[in-house]
Amino acid sequence: MVVGYGKKLRVKTREVNKKAKKSYKCPSCSRTKVKRTANGVWACKKCGTKYASGAFEFKS
Ligand SMILES: [Zn+2]
């Protein structure tokens, strides 16, 4: 029996969404303007630099 599996999955999804929607600090211009544009692709809204990083979390 798989009790509680669905609940755990929902919590994890919520965490991931929170990280994916967050703005991250740009290593290039130091502004917190890096947003996810696609899976694994992040772009700085300030200086336009694009980064390949985690699918749901920006790691500089
Ligand atoms: Zn930038």
PDB file of the backbone (N, CA, C, O) and the ligand in Angstrom, with CONECT records:
HET     ZN  A 101       1
ATOM      1  N   MET A   1       0.849  -1.203   0.000  1.00  0.00           N
ATOM      2  CA  MET A   1       0.000   0.000   0.000  1.00  0.00           C
ATOM      3  C   MET A   1       0.884   1.252   0.000  1.00  0.00           C
ATOM      4  O   MET A   1       1.881   1.324   0.718  1.00  0.00           O
ATOM      5  N   VAL A   2       0.510   2.204  -0.794  1.00  0.00           N
ATOM      6  CA  VAL A   2       1.308   3.433  -0.879  1.00  0.00           C
ATOM      7  C   VAL A   2       0.531   4.570  -0.221  1.00  0.00           C
ATOM      8  O   VAL A   2      -0.171   5.334  -0.884  1.00  0.00           O
ATOM      9  N   VAL A   3       0.675   4.658   1.088  1.00  0.00           N
ATOM     10  CA  VAL A   3      -0.054   5.692   1.832  1.00  0.00           C
ATOM     11  C   VAL A   3       0.792   6.955   1.904  1.00  0.00           C
ATOM     12  O   VAL A   3       1.975   6.899   2.238  1.00  0.00           O
ATOM     13  N   GLY A   4       0.193   8.078   1.593  1.00  0.00           N
ATOM     14  CA  GLY A   4       0.887   9.366   1.728  1.00  0.00           C
ATOM     15  C   GLY A   4       1.768   9.726   0.557  1.00  0.00           C
ATOM     16  O   GLY A   4       2.392  10.787   0.565  1.00  0.00           O
ATOM     17  N   TYR A   5       1.836   8.900  -0.422  1.00  0.00           N
ATOM     18  CA  TYR A   5       2.723   9.173  -1.555  1.00  0.00           C
ATOM     19  C   TYR A   5       2.271  10.412  -2.321  1.00  0.00           C
ATOM     20  O   TYR A   5       3.072  11.280  -2.668  1.00  0.00           O
ATOM     21  N   GLY A   6       0.959  10.470  -2.576  1.00  0.00           N
ATOM     22  CA  GLY A   6       0.406  11.602  -3.330  1.00  0.00           C
ATOM     23  C   GLY A   6       0.645  12.927  -2.637  1.00  0.00           C
ATOM     24  O   GLY A   6       0.923  13.932  -3.290  1.00  0.00           O
ATOM     25  N   LYS A   7       0.537  12.935  -1.313  1.00  0.00           N
ATOM     26  CA  LYS A   7       0.741  14.163  -0.548  1.00  0.00           C
ATOM     27  C   LYS A   7       2.189  14.631  -0.647  1.00  0.00           C
ATOM     28  O   LYS A   7       2.458  15.814  -0.856  1.00  0.00           O
ATOM     29  N   LYS A   8       3.102  13.706  -0.498  1.00  0.00           N
ATOM     30  CA  LYS A   8       4.529  14.032  -0.585  1.00  0.00           C
ATOM     31  C   LYS A   8       4.868  14.640  -1.951  1.00  0.00           C
ATOM     32  O   LYS A   8       5.622  15.607  -2.057  1.00  0.00           O
ATOM     33  N   LEU A   9       4.287  14.041  -2.982  1.00  0.00           N
ATOM     34  CA  LEU A   9       4.542  14.485  -4.354  1.00  0.00           C
ATOM     35  C   LEU A   9       4.064  15.924  -4.541  1.00  0.00           C
ATOM     36  O   LEU A   9       4.737  16.737  -5.175  1.00  0.00           O
ATOM     37  N   ARG A  10       2.879  16.229  -3.973  1.00  0.00           N
ATOM     38  CA  ARG A  10       2.334  17.584  -4.098  1.00  0.00           C
ATOM     39  C   ARG A  10       3.231  18.606  -3.416  1.00  0.00           C
ATOM     40  O   ARG A  10       3.459  19.693  -3.946  1.00  0.00           O
ATOM     41  N   VAL A  11       3.734  18.259  -2.250  1.00  0.00           N
ATOM     42  CA  VAL A  11       4.612  19.172  -1.511  1.00  0.00           C
ATOM     43  C   VAL A  11       5.872  19.453  -2.311  1.00  0.00           C
ATOM     44  O   VAL A  11       6.327  20.595  -2.382  1.00  0.00           O
ATOM     45  N   LYS A  12       6.434  18.418  -2.912  1.00  0.00           N
ATOM     46  CA  LYS A  12       7.647  18.564  -3.699  1.00  0.00           C
ATOM     47  C   LYS A  12       7.391  19.459  -4.921  1.00  0.00           C
ATOM     48  O   LYS A  12       8.208  20.317  -5.254  1.00  0.00           O
ATOM     49  N   THR A  13       6.266  19.250  -5.568  1.00  0.00           N
ATOM     50  CA  THR A  13       5.915  20.048  -6.745  1.00  0.00           C
ATOM     51  C   THR A  13       5.793  21.519  -6.368  1.00  0.00           C
ATOM     52  O   THR A  13       6.228  22.399  -7.111  1.00  0.00           O
ATOM     53  N   ARG A  14       5.197  21.777  -5.207  1.00  0.00           N
ATOM     54  CA  ARG A  14       5.033  23.155  -4.756  1.00  0.00           C
ATOM     55  C   ARG A  14       6.391  23.804  -4.504  1.00  0.00           C
ATOM     56  O   ARG A  14       6.604  24.962  -4.861  1.00  0.00           O
ATOM     57  N   GLU A  15       7.294  23.070  -3.900  1.00  0.00           N
ATOM     58  CA  GLU A  15       8.654  23.573  -3.645  1.00  0.00           C
ATOM     59  C   GLU A  15       9.349  23.922  -4.954  1.00  0.00           C
ATOM     60  O   GLU A  15       9.975  24.974  -5.084  1.00  0.00           O
ATOM     61  N   VAL A  16       9.230  23.027  -5.911  1.00  0.00           N
ATOM     62  CA  VAL A  16       9.887  23.201  -7.208  1.00  0.00           C
ATOM     63  C   VAL A  16       9.315  24.426  -7.919  1.00  0.00           C
ATOM     64  O   VAL A  16      10.060  25.223  -8.488  1.00  0.00           O
ATOM     65  N   ASN A  17       7.988  24.571  -7.883  1.00  0.00           N
ATOM     66  CA  ASN A  17       7.357  25.720  -8.535  1.00  0.00           C
ATOM     67  C   ASN A  17       7.806  27.022  -7.901  1.00  0.00           C
ATOM     68  O   ASN A  17       8.027  28.014  -8.595  1.00  0.00           O
ATOM     69  N   LYS A  18       7.940  27.021  -6.601  1.00  0.00           N
ATOM     70  CA  LYS A  18       8.382  28.210  -5.876  1.00  0.00           C
ATOM     71  C   LYS A  18       9.778  28.620  -6.343  1.00  0.00           C
ATOM     72  O   LYS A  18      10.041  29.800  -6.577  1.00  0.00           O
ATOM     73  N   LYS A  19      10.659  27.649  -6.476  1.00  0.00           N
ATOM     74  CA  LYS A  19      12.034  27.923  -6.916  1.00  0.00           C
ATOM     75  C   LYS A  19      12.062  28.364  -8.378  1.00  0.00           C
ATOM     76  O   LYS A  19      12.844  29.234  -8.760  1.00  0.00           O
ATOM     77  N   ALA A  20      11.204  27.757  -9.183  1.00  0.00           N
ATOM     78  CA  ALA A  20      11.187  28.060 -10.620  1.00  0.00           C
ATOM     79  C   ALA A  20      10.679  29.477 -10.876  1.00  0.00           C
ATOM     80  O   ALA A  20      11.074  30.113 -11.853  1.00  0.00           O
ATOM     81  N   LYS A  21       9.794  29.976  -9.991  1.00  0.00           N
ATOM     82  CA  LYS A  21       9.212  31.304 -10.194  1.00  0.00           C
ATOM     83  C   LYS A  21      10.038  32.414  -9.560  1.00  0.00           C
ATOM     84  O   LYS A  21       9.827  33.598  -9.826  1.00  0.00           O
ATOM     85  N   LYS A  22      10.976  32.013  -8.722  1.00  0.00           N
ATOM     86  CA  LYS A  22      11.810  32.977  -8.020  1.00  0.00           C
ATOM     87  C   LYS A  22      12.763  33.706  -8.968  1.00  0.00           C
ATOM     88  O   LYS A  22      13.149  33.178 -10.010  1.00  0.00           O
ATOM     89  N   SER A  23      13.124  34.906  -8.592  1.00  0.00           N
ATOM     90  CA  SER A  23      14.173  35.617  -9.326  1.00  0.00           C
ATOM     91  C   SER A  23      15.504  35.341  -8.644  1.00  0.00           C
ATOM     92  O   SER A  23      15.601  35.304  -7.418  1.00  0.00           O
ATOM     93  N   TYR A  24      16.506  35.151  -9.454  1.00  0.00           N
ATOM     94  CA  TYR A  24      17.825  34.861  -8.896  1.00  0.00           C
ATOM     95  C   TYR A  24      18.813  35.972  -9.236  1.00  0.00           C
ATOM     96  O   TYR A  24      18.620  36.733 -10.184  1.00  0.00           O
ATOM     97  N   LYS A  25      19.855  36.043  -8.452  1.00  0.00           N
ATOM     98  CA  LYS A  25      20.861  37.082  -8.651  1.00  0.00           C
ATOM     99  C   LYS A  25      21.708  36.768  -9.875  1.00  0.00           C
ATOM    100  O   LYS A  25      22.202  35.652 -10.038  1.00  0.00           O
ATOM    101  N   CYS A  26      21.865  37.760 -10.725  1.00  0.00           N
ATOM    102  CA  CYS A  26      22.645  37.592 -11.945  1.00  0.00           C
ATOM    103  C   CYS A  26      24.135  37.668 -11.628  1.00  0.00           C
ATOM    104  O   CYS A  26      24.588  38.645 -11.033  1.00  0.00           O
ATOM    105  N   PRO A  27      24.901  36.655 -12.016  1.00  0.00           N
ATOM    106  CA  PRO A  27      26.347  36.681 -11.752  1.00  0.00           C
ATOM    107  C   PRO A  27      27.064  37.752 -12.573  1.00  0.00           C
ATOM    108  O   PRO A  27      28.192  38.134 -12.259  1.00  0.00           O
ATOM    109  N   SER A  28      26.406  38.230 -13.617  1.00  0.00           N
ATOM    110  CA  SER A  28      27.028  39.193 -14.509  1.00  0.00           C
ATOM    111  C   SER A  28      26.835  40.636 -14.033  1.00  0.00           C
ATOM    112  O   SER A  28      27.797  41.404 -13.993  1.00  0.00           O
ATOM    113  N   CYS A  29      25.589  41.016 -13.667  1.00  0.00           N
ATOM    114  CA  CYS A  29      25.326  42.403 -13.286  1.00  0.00           C
ATOM    115  C   CYS A  29      24.900  42.546 -11.829  1.00  0.00           C
ATOM    116  O   CYS A  29      24.659  43.664 -11.371  1.00  0.00           O
ATOM    117  N   SER A  30      24.801  41.441 -11.088  1.00  0.00           N
ATOM    118  CA  SER A  30      24.483  41.426  -9.661  1.00  0.00           C
ATOM    119  C   SER A  30      23.067  41.913  -9.326  1.00  0.00           C
ATOM    120  O   SER A  30      22.777  42.204  -8.166  1.00  0.00           O
ATOM    121  N   ARG A  31      22.194  42.003 -10.315  1.00  0.00           N
ATOM    122  CA  ARG A  31      20.801  42.362 -10.049  1.00  0.00           C
ATOM    123  C   ARG A  31      19.995  41.077  -9.876  1.00  0.00           C
ATOM    124  O   ARG A  31      20.306  40.052 -10.484  1.00  0.00           O
ATOM    125  N   THR A  32      18.977  41.141  -9.058  1.00  0.00           N
ATOM    126  CA  THR A  32      18.125  39.963  -8.873  1.00  0.00           C
ATOM    127  C   THR A  32      17.070  39.940  -9.975  1.00  0.00           C
ATOM    128  O   THR A  32      15.887  40.178  -9.729  1.00  0.00           O
ATOM    129  N   LYS A  33      17.516  39.654 -11.177  1.00  0.00           N
ATOM    130  CA  LYS A  33      16.637  39.755 -12.348  1.00  0.00           C
ATOM    131  C   LYS A  33      16.689  38.515 -13.224  1.00  0.00           C
ATOM    132  O   LYS A  33      16.199  38.530 -14.354  1.00  0.00           O
ATOM    133  N   VAL A  34      17.275  37.450 -12.715  1.00  0.00           N
ATOM    134  CA  VAL A  34      17.374  36.234 -13.523  1.00  0.00           C
ATOM    135  C   VAL A  34      16.092  35.420 -13.356  1.00  0.00           C
ATOM    136  O   VAL A  34      15.747  35.001 -12.251  1.00  0.00           O
ATOM    137  N   LYS A  35      15.397  35.204 -14.464  1.00  0.00           N
ATOM    138  CA  LYS A  35      14.150  34.449 -14.450  1.00  0.00           C
ATOM    139  C   LYS A  35      14.263  33.271 -15.399  1.00  0.00           C
ATOM    140  O   LYS A  35      15.004  33.310 -16.382  1.00  0.00           O
ATOM    141  N   ARG A  36      13.518  32.227 -15.089  1.00  0.00           N
ATOM    142  CA  ARG A  36      13.520  31.048 -15.939  1.00  0.00           C
ATOM    143  C   ARG A  36      12.708  31.328 -17.200  1.00  0.00           C
ATOM    144  O   ARG A  36      11.570  31.790 -17.110  1.00  0.00           O
ATOM    145  N   THR A  37      13.266  31.062 -18.349  1.00  0.00           N
ATOM    146  CA  THR A  37      12.538  31.271 -19.602  1.00  0.00           C
ATOM    147  C   THR A  37      12.081  29.940 -20.190  1.00  0.00           C
ATOM    148  O   THR A  37      11.060  29.885 -20.875  1.00  0.00           O
ATOM    149  N   ALA A  38      12.814  28.889 -19.936  1.00  0.00           N
ATOM    150  CA  ALA A  38      12.450  27.546 -20.391  1.00  0.00           C
ATOM    151  C   ALA A  38      13.130  26.568 -19.452  1.00  0.00           C
ATOM    152  O   ALA A  38      13.900  26.978 -18.584  1.00  0.00           O
ATOM    153  N   ASN A  39      12.860  25.295 -19.611  1.00  0.00           N
ATOM    154  CA  ASN A  39      13.498  24.293 -18.768  1.00  0.00           C
ATOM    155  C   ASN A  39      15.016  24.365 -18.902  1.00  0.00           C
ATOM    156  O   ASN A  39      15.575  24.079 -19.960  1.00  0.00           O
ATOM    157  N   GLY A  40      15.658  24.747 -17.828  1.00  0.00           N
ATOM    158  CA  GLY A  40      17.115  24.779 -17.844  1.00  0.00           C
ATOM    159  C   GLY A  40      17.712  26.021 -18.475  1.00  0.00           C
ATOM    160  O   GLY A  40      18.934  26.148 -18.553  1.00  0.00           O
ATOM    161  N   VAL A  41      16.865  26.945 -18.929  1.00  0.00           N
ATOM    162  CA  VAL A  41      17.370  28.185 -19.530  1.00  0.00           C
ATOM    163  C   VAL A  41      16.890  29.368 -18.700  1.00  0.00           C
ATOM    164  O   VAL A  41      15.694  29.547 -18.467  1.00  0.00           O
ATOM    165  N   TRP A  42      17.850  30.163 -18.267  1.00  0.00           N
ATOM    166  CA  TRP A  42      17.565  31.320 -17.424  1.00  0.00           C
ATOM    167  C   TRP A  42      18.109  32.558 -18.099  1.00  0.00           C
ATOM    168  O   TRP A  42      19.179  32.519 -18.707  1.00  0.00           O
ATOM    169  N   ALA A  43      17.379  33.660 -17.995  1.00  0.00           N
ATOM    170  CA  ALA A  43      17.833  34.891 -18.637  1.00  0.00           C
ATOM    171  C   ALA A  43      17.696  36.058 -17.671  1.00  0.00           C
ATOM    172  O   ALA A  43      16.734  36.145 -16.909  1.00  0.00           O
ATOM    173  N   CYS A  44      18.669  36.946 -17.718  1.00  0.00           N
ATOM    174  CA  CYS A  44      18.646  38.141 -16.879  1.00  0.00           C
ATOM    175  C   CYS A  44      17.852  39.225 -17.609  1.00  0.00           C
ATOM    176  O   CYS A  44      18.149  39.563 -18.755  1.00  0.00           O
ATOM    177  N   LYS A  45      16.836  39.764 -16.927  1.00  0.00           N
ATOM    178  CA  LYS A  45      15.987  40.793 -17.535  1.00  0.00           C
ATOM    179  C   LYS A  45      16.703  42.145 -17.590  1.00  0.00           C
ATOM    180  O   LYS A  45      16.276  43.057 -18.297  1.00  0.00           O
ATOM    181  N   LYS A  46      17.779  42.256 -16.845  1.00  0.00           N
ATOM    182  CA  LYS A  46      18.487  43.529 -16.794  1.00  0.00           C
ATOM    183  C   LYS A  46      19.541  43.637 -17.895  1.00  0.00           C
ATOM    184  O   LYS A  46      19.550  44.590 -18.674  1.00  0.00           O
ATOM    185  N   CYS A  47      20.429  42.643 -17.946  1.00  0.00           N
ATOM    186  CA  CYS A  47      21.537  42.726 -18.906  1.00  0.00           C
ATOM    187  C   CYS A  47      21.373  41.759 -20.071  1.00  0.00           C
ATOM    188  O   CYS A  47      22.168  41.792 -21.010  1.00  0.00           O
ATOM    189  N   GLY A  48      20.352  40.892 -20.029  1.00  0.00           N
ATOM    190  CA  GLY A  48      20.057  40.021 -21.164  1.00  0.00           C
ATOM    191  C   GLY A  48      20.921  38.778 -21.265  1.00  0.00           C
ATOM    192  O   GLY A  48      20.796  38.017 -22.224  1.00  0.00           O
ATOM    193  N   THR A  49      21.805  38.558 -20.283  1.00  0.00           N
ATOM    194  CA  THR A  49      22.664  37.372 -20.323  1.00  0.00           C
ATOM    195  C   THR A  49      21.838  36.112 -20.099  1.00  0.00           C
ATOM    196  O   THR A  49      20.978  36.081 -19.218  1.00  0.00           O
ATOM    197  N   LYS A  50      22.091  35.084 -20.884  1.00  0.00           N
ATOM    198  CA  LYS A  50      21.379  33.822 -20.735  1.00  0.00           C
ATOM    199  C   LYS A  50      22.277  32.795 -20.090  1.00  0.00           C
ATOM    200  O   LYS A  50      23.480  32.743 -20.342  1.00  0.00           O
ATOM    201  N   TYR A  51      21.663  31.975 -19.248  1.00  0.00           N
ATOM    202  CA  TYR A  51      22.411  30.950 -18.537  1.00  0.00           C
ATOM    203  C   TYR A  51      21.739  29.599 -18.710  1.00  0.00           C
ATOM    204  O   TYR A  51      20.512  29.503 -18.709  1.00  0.00           O
ATOM    205  N   ALA A  52      22.537  28.568 -18.858  1.00  0.00           N
ATOM    206  CA  ALA A  52      22.018  27.205 -18.810  1.00  0.00           C
ATOM    207  C   ALA A  52      22.238  26.716 -17.395  1.00  0.00           C
ATOM    208  O   ALA A  52      23.376  26.650 -16.929  1.00  0.00           O
ATOM    209  N   SER A  53      21.156  26.370 -16.703  1.00  0.00           N
ATOM    210  CA  SER A  53      21.280  25.950 -15.315  1.00  0.00           C
ATOM    211  C   SER A  53      20.255  24.858 -15.026  1.00  0.00           C
ATOM    212  O   SER A  53      19.760  24.204 -15.943  1.00  0.00           O
ATOM    213  N   GLY A  54      19.946  24.668 -13.763  1.00  0.00           N
ATOM    214  CA  GLY A  54      18.979  23.642 -13.378  1.00  0.00           C
ATOM    215  C   GLY A  54      17.616  23.905 -13.989  1.00  0.00           C
ATOM    216  O   GLY A  54      17.267  25.047 -14.290  1.00  0.00           O
ATOM    217  N   ALA A  55      16.855  22.847 -14.167  1.00  0.00           N
ATOM    218  CA  ALA A  55      15.540  22.980 -14.807  1.00  0.00           C
ATOM    219  C   ALA A  55      14.594  23.809 -13.943  1.00  0.00           C
ATOM    220  O   ALA A  55      13.739  24.519 -14.474  1.00  0.00           O
ATOM    221  N   PHE A  56      14.732  23.730 -12.618  1.00  0.00           N
ATOM    222  CA  PHE A  56      13.799  24.412 -11.732  1.00  0.00           C
ATOM    223  C   PHE A  56      14.473  25.350 -10.733  1.00  0.00           C
ATOM    224  O   PHE A  56      13.799  26.020  -9.951  1.00  0.00           O
ATOM    225  N   GLU A  57      15.783  25.394 -10.763  1.00  0.00           N
ATOM    226  CA  GLU A  57      16.495  26.196  -9.784  1.00  0.00           C
ATOM    227  C   GLU A  57      17.747  26.775 -10.432  1.00  0.00           C
ATOM    228  O   GLU A  57      18.477  26.064 -11.122  1.00  0.00           O
ATOM    229  N   PHE A  58      17.994  28.055 -10.212  1.00  0.00           N
ATOM    230  CA  PHE A  58      19.173  28.680 -10.814  1.00  0.00           C
ATOM    231  C   PHE A  58      20.396  28.460  -9.943  1.00  0.00           C
ATOM    232  O   PHE A  58      20.406  28.794  -8.758  1.00  0.00           O
ATOM    233  N   LYS A  59      21.434  27.887 -10.557  1.00  0.00           N
ATOM    234  CA  LYS A  59      22.685  27.709  -9.831  1.00  0.00           C
ATOM    235  C   LYS A  59      23.773  28.419 -10.606  1.00  0.00           C
ATOM    236  O   LYS A  59      24.059  28.071 -11.752  1.00  0.00           O
ATOM    237  N   SER A  60      24.368  29.399  -9.992  1.00  0.00           N
ATOM    238  CA  SER A  60      25.401  30.151 -10.696  1.00  0.00           C
ATOM    239  C   SER A  60      26.777  29.570 -10.396  1.00  0.00           C
ATOM    240  O   SER A  60      27.782  30.071 -10.901  1.00  0.00           O
TER     241      SER A  60
HETATM  242 ZN    ZN A 101      22.323  40.550 -15.456  1.00  0.00          ZN2+
END
